[in-house]
């Protein structure tokens, strides 16, 4: 069997997708961030948004991560700056000094400007005796700022003014020209944003440092499943949040799905399955879906996550390994012609996902090892074997003619032969026609046949001697159970190893000897049938041996019923005739 699938492997990353020019953030997260930037507390934001305080805190935390900040305060500062200055002004290299680069005098200048917006009263170490214009010019030259808006942004970034007073302090800022934090328009942007926020790969390699644990998989499965429901669609205002969650799940698990696909390379059917699963979650068509089709995209993501979960639970069993085991079973006769098996039963037996078992069946059918049989499959040649079953029954009747079981003049009724030899009415019609053409039977109007005198001159194979019985007799219940298992194996096409079939036949022969000793000498049909089945030679071929064992079991069942019949001793004394 194949080795277990590694949880984390070095695989190809997602296909490159252009990053959005500004951070992508969910709708509710954006609303919570704007309220916080305007000075609202968590309780006030929760009341205004109709959310719980815990949900508001979660939205602010997610917004902080989307904006590349580790805390909510930093995220609020970035949100206000986006409202005050253009995106190019705060992102261009050298335009905005880091907080540690500002000197004490710089902090004093900014604080004075913010808290004393009147230029005539602005003061500081650099311009304590003059008007404010030299101060503003000095700040613009030091920080590369071209307007008071840029200076205000520096003050906000360095925590020198609360965000709640920004609008009141700078009413003349060109807010209308500033870019807003926006939502993604397609899922490719959500996935690209998740890729930009993901931590880099560690020293051990893997999937960019993302969490691919079973608990993380369970949580992502739950989120994807919820996103496919009607309740999720009715939760207005959270479409961007759902897109962000699904984008993170795709970025986290797509490399794992590709590793699973590489692990299943030995099975064409399973490889096609993984190609479909990956394309449905992160293919070009799937990533081009608009956010209005969240449920459809979530369905593809959920299918990929479920396939990963099933593969992990399979313990490394692949469709190629399962197909190899099935092919070996067909070769050694465990799956004999006519033996029926179903992917669902095989999946339960091996503890693998149903799709893995179905892929193994598809590969073996394509290779000519199996053939379709309803919802399941049988070994190749099973249909021809079933069609030729009448030849096996005819050969058994010729052998019985040779052994003297059916003497000339005996009437062979269809119901009796059908039950004893597991032959359908169509098979018996073909059997009677073949034997009649050979002159061994004479057809009758009732549908039965009469054994012709020529049947006594046939030469048959050498018969077997009876086996030695066990020292301890079999319990009747044990005989009944053994008979039932042998009959059901043939009737329902259960797979069985050839050695187990041979052991079952040997056990049934010893049971037949025990019952024949209880029956004593006699010429009753059940006794003669049991003797014939007991001494019949062991045939060749796995299918014929399973059928041969079932016929022996049927004669033992008939003999048991014969022994259990009450003796007819006539009317009791004193009973009127």
N, C-alpha and C positions, 0 to 999 in steps of 0.2 A: 504493500500500500504506500501511498505518497506520504511525505512528511507533513507535519502540521503547518498551517498557514501562519506566518509571522504577523503579529499585530501591527507593527510599524515597519515599513520597508522604504528603502530609497527608491522612489519612483518619480516619474515625470510630473512636473507641476502643471497647473491649469494652463490652457492656451492664453497667450497674452491678450489682455483686453485693455483698451485705453482707460487711464484713470480719469475720473471726473475732475474738473478744474477746482471745485470747492468741495468740502466735506459733505458726505451723504448722511442724512439723519432722518429718523422716523418722524411722522407728523406729530404724534403726541409728545415725543421727546423734544421736538422743536418748540411746541407750545409751552411745555414746562420750563424749558431753558429761557425763553423770552420773558415769561412771568418772573423767573428768578432774576434775570437781568434788570427788570423794572422794579426790583426791590420787594417782590412778594415773598412771604415766608412759605414754607412747605405746607402748612395748614391752609393758608389763603389760596395757594395754587391748587390744592386738592379740592377745595370748595368750588373754585371757579371752573375747574376741569371736570368735576363730577367723578373724581378718582379718589382712591384711598391714599393716605400719606405714604404708605409703603410703596404703592405704585408710582407716586411722584418721585420718590427717592430713586427707585429703579430707573425711571426715565431719565433723571438727571445723571445718574451714573453711566447709563448707556450713551447719553449725549457727550459726556466727558470723554469716554473712550473713542467715540466717533470723531471727536475734535482733536484727538491725540494728547489729551490731558489726563493726569492721574487723579485729579480731584475736581469736585464740582465748582469750586471757586475759580479755578483756572479756566474751566469751560465757560462760565458766565462771562469772564473777562474777554475771552475770544469772541463770544457772541456779540458783546457790546462793540468791540473793535470792528467787527464786520459791519456793524451798523454805522460806524463813524468814518471809516476810511475804505478805500478801494482795496480789492484783493491784491492787486499788484504792488500797492504801497507797503503792505505788511509782509509780503512774501519775498520781495526783491532782496537779494543779498546786500547787507550793509545798511539797509534803510532803518531797521528797528534794532537798537542795541539790546542785548540781553540784560536782565536785571542786575547781574553782577558787574557789568561794565560801567554802571553809573556811579559817579562819585557822590560824596555827601553834598557838595555844592549843587550838583545837578538835581538831586532830590529836593533840595530847598527851593531851587528855581521852579521846578514843576509844581511843588506844593503851593507856593505862593501864587503862581499863575492860576491854578485851579480854584483855590479858595478866595482869590481876589481877581475876578475876571475883568475888573475895570483896569485898563492899561495905565491910567493915570496914577493908580495906587499900587501898582505892582512893584515889588521891591525884591532885593536879594543882594547877595555879596557882589554879584557882577554889575548891578545897576541900582544901587541904593540911593543915588542922588540925582538920577536922570529920569527921563520919561521911559515908558514901557517899550517903545519901538526898538531901542538898542537891545533890550532883553530878548525880544522876540527874534530879532535878527541873529543874536548870539545863539539862541536855541536852535534856530533853523540851520545854522552853519555847523553846530556841533553834532546834531542828530540827523542831518539831512532832511529835515522836515520843511515842507513848503507852505504849510498853513497851520493855523491854530488847531485844526482837526488832528493833524499828525501829532502835535504836542499833547493834545488831550489823550490820544491813543497811548502815547508813552506813559502818561500818568496813570491811565487805567491798567496797563500791563504791569506796572510796578506797584500796584495797590495803593496809590496815593489819593484815590478818590473812590467813594462807593459807586457801584454801577447804577444805583437807583437815582443818583443826582446827575448823571451824565446828560440826559436830555434837557434838564433845567439849566445846567451850567453853559451848554453850548447849543442854544436854540437855532443858530444860523448855519449849522453843519449841513452839507448837501446829502441828507439821508436818502433822498429819492434816487440818487445815482449809485448808491452802494449795493453790492450784491448780497442777496439773502442766502442763508443756509438752505439748501434745496433737497428735494427728494429725488431718488433715482427714477428714470423714466422706463428703463428695462432692467431685467434681472442681471444682465451682464455687468451693469454698474454696481449693483449690490455685491456681487461676487468679487469684482475688482476692488471695491472698497474694503471688503473683508480681507483680501490678500494684502492690501497696503497696511492694514492695522495688525496683521498677524505677526507674532514675534519671529525672529530669524531662527534658522535651524541651529540646534545645539551641537556640541562636539560629537554627540553620538549619531548625528544624522537623523533622517526621518522626514516627517511631513511639516517642516517649518516650525517645529516646537508646539504645534497645536495638540490639544488633548484628544486622544482617540481611545479613551478607556471605555469599558462596557457601560459605565454609569453615564458618561457623556453621550454615548450612542443611544441609550434609553431616553435621555432627555431630548435629544434632537428628533428621535422618532416620535415622541409625544407632541413636540412642537409642529412637526410636519403633518402629523395626522390631524391636529386641531386646525391647521391652516386649510385643510381640504373640506372642512365642515361648513354648514350654512351659518352656524353661530359666529364663526370667524368672519364671514363675509358681512354679517350684520353689525359687527363691531366697528362702526364708522370711525374714521380718524386714525386707524392703526395700520393702514396698508403699508406705509413706509417701514414701520417696525417689523411687520411680518416679512417684508422683503429683506430687511437687514438680517433677521434670524435665519431665513432660508439661505441667504448668500453666505453667511458664516458656516452653515452646515455643509453647503456644497464645497466651499473652499477647504473645509476640515476633512471631508470624507471622500472627495473625488480621487485623491491619490491612493487611498486605501482600496477604493473600488478598482482602480487600474491595477493595483497589486493582485487583487483577486482575479482579475481578468488574465493577468500573466500566469497566475498559478493554475488556471484552468485551460491553458493553451493546448493540452493534449486531447481535448474534446471539442470538435467543431461546433456541436450544438450548444454546449455551455459557453463557448467563446462568443457565439452569436447572441446568446442571452445577455451576457455582460455588455456587449456592444450596444444592445438596445437599452439596457438599464442606464449605462453611462450617458448615452445620447439623450435619453429622456430627462436627465437631471442637469447635465452641463454641456450638452452639444450646442452647436450654433443656433439651431432652431429653438431649443429650449431657452437659451439665454436671451434670445431676441423677443421673448414674450413680454408684453407690457404688464405693468403692475395690476391692471384690471383683471388679468387672468391668473391671479394668485393661486386659486384652487387648482388649476391645471398644472401649474409649475410645482406646487406642493405635492401633488400626486406623483409626479416623476421623482422628486426628491425622496418621498417616503418609500417608493419602490426600491430605490438604490440603497437606502439605509436598511430596509428590511432584508434585502439580498445580502448585505454585509453581515447583518446579525445572524442570518441563517448559516452563512458560510463559517462564521466563527463557532457556532454551536455544532457544526458537522465534525469538528475535530480533525480537519485536514483531509477528509474523504472527498475526492473529486469525482466528477462524472467519468473521467478517463479510468480512474482506479476501479470505480464501481462497474464500468463496462467490462474491464478485464476480468473481474470476479465472475460476472455473469457468463462471459464467453468460456471461462474455465469450467463453470457448472454445466454448460451445454456440452462441452467436449467430453467430460467424464460421465455424462448420463444423468446427473442430478436433475437437470431440466431436460427431460426426454420429450420426443415429439408428441405433441398433444398436451403437454404440461402447460398450464396457463399461469401467468404471473402478471401483476399489475404494478405500475410505478408507485402507487400509494402504499401497497403492502411492502414493497421493497424499501421505501423510505422509512416506514416504521421499523422494519427489521434492522436496518443499518443506522438508524438515527440521523438521517440526512434530510435536507430540504426536499420537498416534492419536485422542485424544478431541477435539482441535481439528478434525481432518479429518472425524470422524464428525458433529460438530456442524454443519459446513458442509454435509455431505450432507443431514442432517435438515432444515436450513433450506431448501435448494433443493428437496427433495421436497415440503415443505409449501407452497412457493411455486409448485409445478407446473413447475419447470424440469427436474427429474430425475424418474425413476420407478424403483422398486425392480426389481432384476434379480438374484435370488439374494442372495448376501452383498454385492454391490456395487450399482451403479446405472447407468442409461443415460439419455440425453436423453429428455425427454418425447416420446411418439409412437413410440418404438422398437418396442414390441410391435405396433402397427398396421403399421409398416414391414416387420417380419419376416413378418407374416401376408400382406401384399400383395406379397411378393417374387415370387410366381408371375406377377404381371402384368408385372414387369420382364423376367423370362425369356421370357415370351410375346412381348413387344415385340421382344426381341433376335432371336428366331427368325423373326419376320415380316421383320425387316430382312435377315436372312441369306437368306431366300427371295427377296427382291427382288434381292439382290446375286448370286444364282445359286450360292451355296455349297452349298445342298441342292436338287438338281434334282428335278423330278417323278419319282416312282418310287424315290427313295432311302429306305432304311430308317433311321429314327432310333432307335437303341438307348438304353435308359435309362442304362446305365452310362457310355456315352460322353458323353451330354449332362450327366449329373450331375457328371462330372469337369470338363468344359470350362466349364460355366456356374455351378458352385458351387450346384447346386440339389438339395435333398433329394427323396427319393422322393415325399413328400406334395405338394411343389410341382410336380413333374413330372406327377403325376396330374391336378392342376388345370389345368396348362398344356395337356396333351393334350386334356382335355375342352373347354377354351375354343377351341383351334384346330380341333377336330373339329366343334364347333358352327358355326364359320365356314366349314367345308368346305375347310380347308387341309391337313388330314391325315386319314388313314384308320386307325382303330385296328386292331390285330392281336391274335390270341389270346395271343401271347407277351408282351404288355405293351408292345411297341414300336409305332411308328406308321409309316405309309407316306406320303410327301409326295404330296399330290394335285396334279393338273394345274392346279387353280385358283391354286396358289401362285405360278406364274410370271407372273401378271398383276397382282401387287401393286405399288403405288407406294410407294417408300421415300424416306428423306431423302437428301440429296446426300452422296456419299462424299468422303473426304479424299484428297489426293494423298500419296505417300510423302515423308517428310522427307529432307533431304540428310544423308548419313552423316558422321560425324566423320572428320577426316583420319587420325587414328590409330585402328586397329581396337581393339575391346574384347577384353580377354583372356577366355577362356572362364570362368575362375573369377569374374571381375567380373560376367559375365552371370548366372551361377548365383546369386551373392549378391543381385543386384538383383531377380531373379525371386523368390527366397525371401522377401525383405523385403516385396514387394508382396503375395504370396500370404498370408503370415502376418498382414499388416495387416488383411486382410479376414476371415480365418478366426478370429482371436482378438480382433477389434474394437479394435485399437490406435488411440489418438488420433493424429491427424496434421493439421498445418495444411494448408489447401487449396493453398497455393502449393507446398508440398513434394510433395503428391500430383500436381500438374500437372507438376512437374519429373520425378518418377518416370515418369509416362506418356510424356513427351517422350523421356527416355533409353531407355525400353523400345522405343519406335518406331524409334529409330536402331539399336538392337541387332537388331531384327527385319529392318531393311533389310540390315544386314551379313550376317546368317544367310541371307537369301533370295538374296543374291549368291553365297554359297558353295554354295547348293543348286542354282542354275542353273534354267533353264526345266524345268518338270515339272508333272504333274497329280496328284501324291501328295496325299492328304488333309491331312497336316501342313502342306504348302506352301500349299494353298488356304485352310486355316484361319488361317494366319499373315497371308496377304494380306487376308483379310476383317477380322481384328482390327486390322490396321495401318491400314486405310482407314475403319474405323467412326467415325462422328462423336462428338465429345466431348459427353457428356450433361450435363444440368443437374442440380443437387442434389449435395450433398457425399457422401451415401451411395452414389448411383448411380455417381459418379466413382471412388470407392474400389473398388467392385465391378468397374467397367469396366476399371480398371488391373489388377486381379487376373486378369480373364479374358485380357487381353493377355499377362500374364506366363505364364499357363498354356499358351497356344498357343506361346510362345517356348520353353518347356521341352520341349514335345512336338516342336518342330522341331529342337531340339538333339539329342534322343534319336534322331530320324530321321537326322540327319547323322552321328551316331556309330555307326550300325548298319553292320556289315561287309557288303561287297558279296558277293552269292551268285554266284560265277563258275563254279560246277559243280565236279565232282570233279577232283582233280589228275591230271596225266598219269601213266599206269601204274597208277592205282587201279582195282580191279575195280568194275564197275557194281553 
